[in-house]
Amino acid sequence: MLVIARRYPALRSRLRLQVSPNSTTRIRFSQTARAYEKDNSSHEDPRKPTGSYTGVLSIFVLSAAIGWGVHSFNDARKSSSNDSLKRADPADFVKYTLAKRENISSTLSIFTLKPAEGLAIDAEQLYGPRAITSVQFKQPQLQIARSYTVLPRIASQPPEDLRFLIRKEEKGEVSGYLHRLAIGSKIELRGPSVEYVLPEGVTDVVFLAGGTGIAPALQVAEKVGKDGIMHILWANRKREDCRGGKSDARSASTSLGWGSLRWNNSPTIPAIDLDAIEVCCRNVSDDIVHQLDSMRALESTNFDSKKTLLVEYYVDEYGLFIRSVDVAKLLEAAPRNQGTRLLLVSGPEGFVSHWAGPKEWSGGREVQGPLGGALATLDLHGWQVVKL
């Protein structure tokens, strides 16, 4: 018994020793001591595991709780990071970082920018209004600014990022400066500015887009949506600027490729087999064409089972030009709805002037000016012409 007492020193205070008259030592355990002895002897049974299931379960639960806490903290920190961006005054320049530049062609690129210093252009004012909005880019060496239309968001785009379609012009002070910048460079922006507010009740839109004029066309397509029918006629100097684009007017029964874009059988437009010319890249499309295709799929039909967004492609180097007769037929064929009918023109100054006459300056700002150009010779059937 003395061995037991030594082995369990914690029980010494619980043992009561009684010595009988015949000097025989007897040890009597208290009820508590016996229970303690029995409990500890069970843990020493070699046939049973020495670990504690309760301990393992506790560790598992604790680890899961810690993991959930870390995940929640990271989400909260990310949300806090986005929420911590302060909205800049539209009149003030704020710094953005050039995060990505995707070359669409030899002269055309998509720029992706991220806020650099905790200030950001107000996204609600930029994307929210039923309007065409733009942002000004500063050229710091010359202290000049140029406006560029923001592209609609795509699914993979972080909410704070901005995307722009910018062409490197031969004598463009701002566009040339932007195309020379390295990834990670800082760019100063301010805005947004509202270029044109879309009226309510728009039922029909025809958009004549030249080159980068497709950017505002994309904004209009997104904001009109299925409320109206929109037809985009997109003219480019080179096929590389709209690689992979297929027109909605393309005939399924001909292999003439883009030659089938002709609205009539006029011999002035050559029948060119583009499928044969573009064997190497006919299954390749650039990001703008892909975005247009995504919009066409999303806004495929309205309640009348009519397509709500149609796109026609024209390429100067293949002798395919938008002609006045094409536009006249399109305007005349449009249904006479009771809503507003818009004919928008956007692109380089020469393109806008050719179709609708030049814009003018009045009171220090650019205004529409009188209607001129090719559209002034057409019967517009109640269409409202807007120069962008």
C-alpha positions in Angstrom: 0.0 0.0 0.0 2.9 2.3 0.7 3.9 1.8 -3.0 0.5 2.9 -4.1 0.8 5.9 -1.9 4.1 6.8 -3.4 2.7 6.2 -6.9 -0.2 8.5 -6.4 1.2 11.3 -4.2 -2.0 13.3 -4.9 -3.9 10.8 -2.9 -1.8 11.0 0.2 -4.0 13.6 1.7 -7.1 11.5 0.9 -5.8 8.3 2.5 -6.5 7.6 6.1 -4.1 5.2 7.8 -5.4 3.1 10.7 -3.1 0.9 12.9 -4.7 -2.1 14.6 -3.6 -3.3 18.0 -1.8 -6.2 16.5 0.5 -3.8 14.6 -0.9 -4.9 11.3 -1.2 -1.9 9.1 -4.3 -1.5 7.1 -5.1 1.1 4.6 -8.6 2.2 4.1 -9.4 4.3 1.1 -12.1 7.0 1.2 -14.8 6.7 -1.4 -13.2 9.6 -3.3 -9.8 7.9 -3.3 -11.2 4.6 -4.7 -12.9 6.4 -7.5 -9.8 8.3 -8.4 -7.8 5.0 -8.3 -10.3 3.3 -10.6 -10.3 6.1 -13.1 -6.6 6.3 -13.4 -6.2 2.5 -13.7 -8.5 2.5 -16.7 -6.1 4.9 -18.6 -3.3 2.6 -18.0 -5.1 -0.3 -19.7 -2.8 -1.2 -22.6 -5.7 -2.5 -24.6 -7.3 1.0 -24.8 -6.0 4.1 -26.7 -4.1 6.6 -24.6 -5.3 9.7 -26.5 -8.4 11.6 -25.8 -11.2 11.7 -28.4 -12.5 14.8 -26.8 -9.1 16.5 -27.1 -8.9 15.7 -30.8 -12.4 16.9 -31.4 -11.7 20.1 -29.5 -8.6 20.8 -31.6 -10.5 20.1 -34.8 -13.3 22.5 -33.8 -10.8 25.1 -32.7 -8.9 24.8 -36.0 -12.1 25.2 -38.0 -13.1 28.2 -36.0 -9.7 29.8 -36.6 -9.9 29.1 -40.3 -13.3 30.6 -40.6 -12.1 33.6 -38.6 -9.1 34.2 -40.9 -11.4 33.8 -44.0 -13.9 36.3 -42.6 -11.1 38.7 -41.7 -9.6 38.6 -45.2 -13.1 39.1 -46.8 -13.7 42.0 -44.4 -10.3 43.5 -45.1 -10.9 43.2 -48.9 -14.3 44.8 -48.5 -12.8 47.4 -46.3 -10.1 48.1 -48.9 -12.7 48.7 -51.6 -14.9 50.7 -49.2 -11.9 52.8 -48.1 -11.5 54.3 -51.6 -12.6 57.9 -51.3 -14.6 59.3 -54.2 -12.7 62.1 -55.9 -14.2 65.4 -56.9 -15.0 65.3 -60.7 -12.9 68.5 -61.1 -9.8 67.1 -59.5 -7.2 64.9 -61.1 -6.5 61.6 -59.2 -3.7 59.1 -59.8 -4.3 55.7 -61.3 -1.9 52.9 -62.1 -1.5 51.4 -65.5 -2.2 47.7 -64.7 -2.6 46.2 -68.2 -2.4 47.1 -71.8 -3.8 44.7 -74.4 -2.8 45.3 -78.0 -5.8 44.9 -80.2 -3.9 45.9 -83.4 -0.7 47.7 -84.3 -2.3 51.1 -83.3 -5.2 50.1 -81.0 -5.0 49.0 -77.3 -7.2 48.5 -74.3 -5.9 50.2 -71.2 -6.8 48.9 -67.7 -6.2 51.3 -64.8 -6.4 50.8 -61.0 -6.7 53.5 -58.3 -3.2 54.3 -57.0 -3.6 56.4 -53.8 -6.9 55.7 -52.1 -8.9 58.1 -54.4 -11.1 56.9 -57.2 -13.5 58.3 -59.7 -17.1 57.8 -58.5 -18.2 54.6 -60.2 -21.9 55.4 -59.6 -21.6 58.6 -61.6 -19.5 56.9 -64.2 -21.6 53.8 -64.9 -24.9 54.6 -63.3 -26.5 57.4 -65.2 -28.4 56.8 -68.4 -25.8 58.7 -70.3 -22.5 58.4 -72.3 -19.7 59.3 -69.9 -16.0 60.0 -70.4 -12.8 60.6 -68.3 -10.0 63.1 -69.0 -6.4 61.9 -69.2 -3.6 64.4 -68.4 -0.4 64.7 -70.4 1.8 66.1 -67.7 4.7 67.3 -69.9 2.4 69.5 -72.0 -0.2 70.0 -69.4 -3.1 69.1 -71.7 -5.9 66.7 -71.3 -7.9 64.5 -73.6 -11.3 62.8 -73.0 -11.8 59.1 -73.5 -15.0 57.1 -73.2 -14.9 54.4 -70.5 -15.7 50.9 -71.7 -18.6 49.0 -70.0 -17.6 46.6 -67.3 -16.9 43.0 -68.2 -17.5 40.0 -65.9 -13.8 39.5 -64.9 -13.2 43.2 -64.2 -12.7 44.3 -60.5 -15.2 47.0 -59.6 -12.6 49.7 -59.1 -10.8 49.2 -62.4 -11.4 51.3 -65.5 -11.0 50.2 -69.1 -10.4 52.4 -72.2 -10.0 51.8 -75.9 -7.3 54.1 -77.1 -5.7 54.5 -80.6 -2.1 55.7 -81.0 -2.5 58.6 -83.4 0.4 59.7 -85.5 0.4 63.2 -84.1 -1.6 62.6 -80.9 0.1 64.2 -77.9 -1.9 62.3 -75.3 -2.4 59.0 -77.1 1.3 58.8 -78.0 2.2 59.6 -74.4 -0.1 56.9 -73.1 1.2 54.2 -75.4 4.8 55.0 -74.4 4.1 54.3 -70.7 5.4 51.2 -69.0 3.1 48.9 -67.0 2.9 50.2 -63.4 3.2 53.9 -64.5 1.0 56.5 -62.8 -1.7 58.3 -64.9 -3.7 61.3 -63.8 -7.5 61.2 -64.5 -10.5 63.3 -63.6 -14.2 63.0 -64.2 -16.6 61.7 -65.1 -18.0 64.0 -67.7 -21.4 63.5 -69.3 -21.2 63.6 -73.0 -24.8 62.9 -73.8 -27.9 62.0 -71.7 -30.0 59.3 -73.4 -33.7 60.4 -73.5 -36.4 58.2 -72.0 -38.5 56.1 -74.3 -35.8 55.3 -76.8 -37.2 52.6 -79.1 -34.7 52.7 -82.1 -31.0 53.5 -82.3 -28.8 53.6 -85.3 -25.1 54.1 -84.4 -22.5 55.1 -87.0 -19.2 54.3 -85.4 -15.8 55.0 -86.8 -12.8 53.2 -85.2 -12.7 54.0 -81.5 -16.2 55.5 -81.8 -17.3 51.9 -80.9 -16.7 52.7 -77.2 -19.7 55.1 -76.8 -21.7 52.7 -78.9 -21.0 49.9 -76.3 -22.2 52.3 -73.6 -25.4 53.0 -75.4 -26.0 49.3 -76.1 -25.6 48.5 -72.5 -28.0 51.2 -71.3 -30.7 50.9 -73.9 -30.6 47.1 -73.5 -33.9 45.4 -74.5 -35.9 48.6 -74.2 -35.2 49.3 -77.9 -33.6 48.0 -81.0 -30.1 49.1 -81.8 -28.2 48.7 -85.0 -24.4 49.5 -85.0 -22.5 50.1 -88.3 -18.8 49.9 -87.4 -16.3 51.2 -89.9 -12.5 50.5 -89.5 -9.5 51.3 -91.6 -8.0 47.9 -91.2 -9.3 44.4 -90.5 -6.9 44.0 -87.6 -8.9 46.6 -85.6 -12.0 44.3 -85.6 -10.5 40.9 -86.1 -13.1 38.1 -85.9 -16.1 40.3 -86.3 -19.0 38.8 -88.2 -21.9 40.9 -89.4 -25.5 40.1 -88.6 -26.3 40.8 -92.3 -23.9 38.0 -93.4 -25.7 35.6 -95.6 -25.5 31.9 -94.6 -25.7 30.8 -98.3 -22.6 32.6 -99.5 -18.9 32.2 -98.9 -18.1 35.8 -99.8 -17.4 36.7 -96.2 -17.7 40.3 -95.6 -18.6 40.9 -99.2 -22.1 39.7 -98.2 -22.5 42.8 -96.1 -23.8 44.7 -99.2 -27.3 46.0 -98.7 -27.9 45.7 -102.4 -26.1 44.4 -105.5 -24.2 47.6 -106.2 -21.1 46.7 -108.3 -19.1 49.5 -106.4 -18.4 47.1 -103.5 -16.1 44.2 -104.5 -17.0 40.6 -103.6 -14.0 39.6 -101.6 -13.6 36.1 -100.2 -12.4 37.0 -96.7 -12.6 33.4 -95.5 -9.8 32.6 -98.0 -7.8 35.7 -97.1 -8.1 35.2 -93.3 -7.5 31.4 -93.0 -4.9 32.0 -90.3 -7.1 34.1 -88.0 -10.7 33.8 -88.9 -11.4 32.0 -85.6 -9.7 34.7 -83.6 -11.4 37.8 -82.3 -10.2 40.8 -80.3 -11.7 41.8 -76.9 -14.0 44.5 -78.3 -15.5 42.1 -80.9 -15.8 39.5 -78.1 -17.6 42.1 -75.9 -20.0 43.0 -78.7 -20.7 39.3 -79.3 -21.4 38.8 -75.6 -23.8 41.8 -75.6 -25.6 40.4 -78.7 -26.0 37.0 -77.0 -27.3 38.7 -73.8 -29.7 41.0 -75.5 -30.6 38.6 -78.2 -34.4 39.2 -78.5 -37.1 41.3 -77.1 -40.8 40.5 -76.5 -41.5 40.7 -80.2 -38.9 38.0 -80.9 -36.7 40.5 -82.7 -33.0 40.9 -82.3 -32.3 44.0 -80.1 -28.7 44.5 -81.0 -27.2 44.0 -84.5 -23.7 44.9 -85.7 -22.4 45.4 -89.2 -18.7 45.6 -89.9 -17.0 47.6 -92.7 -13.3 47.7 -93.6 -11.7 50.4 -95.7 -8.7 48.2 -96.8 -11.2 45.8 -98.4 -13.2 48.5 -100.1 -16.1 48.1 -97.8 -17.5 51.5 -96.7 -20.7 52.6 -95.1 -22.7 54.4 -97.8 -25.5 56.9 -97.6 -27.8 54.5 -99.5 -27.2 51.8 -96.8 -28.1 54.2 -94.0 -31.1 55.5 -95.9 -32.5 52.0 -96.4 -31.9 51.2 -92.7 -33.7 54.3 -91.5 -36.6 53.8 -93.8 -37.0 50.1 -92.9 -37.1 50.7 -89.2 -40.7 50.4 -87.8 -42.5 53.6 -87.0 -42.6 53.3 -83.2 -44.1 56.0 -81.0 -40.8 56.4 -79.0 -37.6 58.3 -79.6 -35.5 57.4 -82.6 -31.8 58.2 -82.3 -29.1 58.4 -85.1 -25.8 58.7 -83.3 -22.4 59.4 -85.0 -19.1 58.9 -83.2 -15.5 58.6 -84.3 -12.6 60.7 -85.6 -13.4 64.3 -86.5 -13.3 63.5 -90.2 -15.7 60.7 -89.8 -18.2 62.8 -87.8 -17.9 65.7 -90.2 -18.4 63.5 -93.3 -21.7 62.1 -91.9 -23.2 65.0 -89.9 -21.0 68.0 -90.3 -18.5 69.4 -87.8 -19.2 70.2 -84.2 -18.7 73.8 -83.2 -17.4 75.8 -80.2 -19.7 78.2 -78.4 -19.1 79.9 -75.0 -15.9 77.9 -74.4 -17.5 74.5 -75.0 -18.2 72.2 -77.9 -21.8 72.1 -79.2 -23.6 70.1 -81.9 -23.7 72.8 -84.6 -26.0 72.5 -87.6 -26.6 69.2 -89.3 -24.5 68.8 -92.4 -22.6 66.1 -94.2 -24.2 63.1 -95.9 -27.1 62.8 -93.4 -28.3 66.3 -94.3 -29.2 65.0 -97.7 -31.4 62.2 -96.4 -35.0 62.1 -95.4 -34.5 61.3 -91.7 -38.1 60.3 -91.0 -38.1 61.8 -87.6 -34.8 60.5 -86.5 -32.8 62.7 -84.0 -29.1 63.1 -85.1 -26.5 63.4 -82.3 -22.8 64.0 -82.9 -20.5 62.5 -80.3 
